[in-house]
Amino acid sequence: MSTQSSPTALARYSGFFLFLLMTVACFVWFAWSAYDIVDSISSKALAVYFDKGSLYMLGAGIGLASLTFAIFYEGVLRRSLTSKITRGITRSALMGVSLMFILPHVLHYLTGTYLEEERYVVCDEVSYQWLLYKKLVFTSNQDACKNLAKEKEITKSSSGH
């Protein structure tokens, strides 16, 4: 004998809002970073901060949006997913996962190539990577790189680390 209980309204709504919050956060992080990169390049800034890790967030946001829609449809509206809707959610989630693996690398290559043509150099002293999160700093010249590295050292020593 199987007794299956339905989740409480609190569980249904809190799950939906949690996924909605994560989805919005992914899109905001991606948009903020993309805007910063484009703005820095178009204004010919001394330093362009290429936040490769944030570029994964577009795909993550699309994937999470798919799941959020499914949670909303089944959990909040309490309707069963049709095969057509399920197929759409699956395709959207797969597209998001695909973008997560492709977009950051393509944009890294395109941005790096363009900035190299514009005579920017990668400033290894202030660029960093932790797991998949990578932030590259391109500077307009080697002197700008040295100045950024010096500022980083001053900041690091003044904070006591």
N, C-alpha and C positions, 0 to 999 in steps of 0.2 A: 504494500500500500504506500503510495507516494503522496506526501503532503508538501506542496510547493507554495510557499508564502510569497506574496507580492511585496516588493520593496516599499518602504514607507514614503510618504510624500517628501519628507525631509531628505531622505537618501536620493530620491529621484531628482529633486531640484538642486540639491547641493552638488551632485555629480555633474549635472548639466552646467551649472555656473562655474564649476572648477574647470571643466573642459573649455567653456567659452572664454574664461579668463586666460587660460594658457594659449588658446588660439589667437586672441587679440594681442597678447604679449609677443608672440612669434611675429605677427605681421608688423607690429609697431617697431620691434627691434630691427627687423629687416629694413623697413622703410627709413628709419632714422639713419641707419648705417649707409644705406644706398644713397640717401640724400647727401650725407656728409662726404662720401667719396666723390660724387658727381660735382658737388659744390667746390670741393678742394681742387679738383682737376680743372674745372671751368674758370676758377679764379686764379689759376696758376700759383697756388699757395707754395710756400717754401717747403712744406711737408704735407704729404698725402698719406693718411692713415687708412690702410686697406684692411678692414676687419673681415677676414675670410670666414671666421667662425660664424658671424652673424648672417652670412649669406645662406647658410644651411636652414635658416629660419623660414624662408619662403616655402620650401618644400614641407617643412614640419608644420607650418601654419595651414597649408592646404590639406595635409593628411589629418591634422587635428580638426579642421573644419568639417571634414567628411564624418569623422566620428562624432563630433558635436551635433551635427545634423541628425545622425542616427539616434543619438541619445535623446535629442529633443523630440523626434518623431515617435519613438517608442516609449520613452520614459515620461515626457511631459504631456504629449498629446494622447498617449496610451493607444496608439494605433500600430497595427502590424505593418512591417515593411513589405512592400510588394517586391516581386522579382525584378521589376524595372528599376525601382528605387535602389534596391540592393546592388544591382549591376552598376548603377551610376555612382554610388558610394564607393564601391570597390575600385572602379576606374579612377575616380578622383583621388583616393588614397594611394593607389599605385603611381599615379602621376606625381603626387607630392613626394613620395619616396624616391622616385626617379630624379626629380628636380634636386632633392637633397644631395644626391651623389654627383650630379652633372653640373649644375649651375655654378657652384663655388669655384670649381676647377676651370670652367670655361671663362668666367669673369676674371679670375686671377690671371689667366694667360692673356686675355685681351687687354686688361688694364696694365699688366706688366709690360707688354709689347708696346702699347701706346706711350706709357711713361718713359720707357727706354728711348723711344724715338724723340721724345721731348727732352732728352738728356737728364732725366731723373735717375738717381741711383738708389738701390736698396740700402738702407741704413741698418746694418746688422746689429749695431750696438744698442739700438732701442727697439728693434723688432723682437717679438717673442712668440713662443708656441707652447701650448699645454694641451696634450692629447690632440683632438681635432681642432681645437680653438687656436687660430693663428692670426696674429696681427702684424702685418708688414708695414714698415714705415719707409716711404719713398721720399727722398729729399732732392731738392733742385740742384744741389751740389754737395761736395764733400765737406765744405766748411759748415753748412747748415746741419749736416749729420753730426759733426764734432760738437757743435753748440747744443744740439738736442741731447747728446750723450752726457755732456757736462751738466746740463740742467737736470737730467735724470739722476746723476750722482749727487748733486747738491740736494735735491729733494729726498733722495734715499738717506743721505747722511743726516739731514735735519730732522727726519722723522724717527731717527734712532734705530734703524734697521741695519 
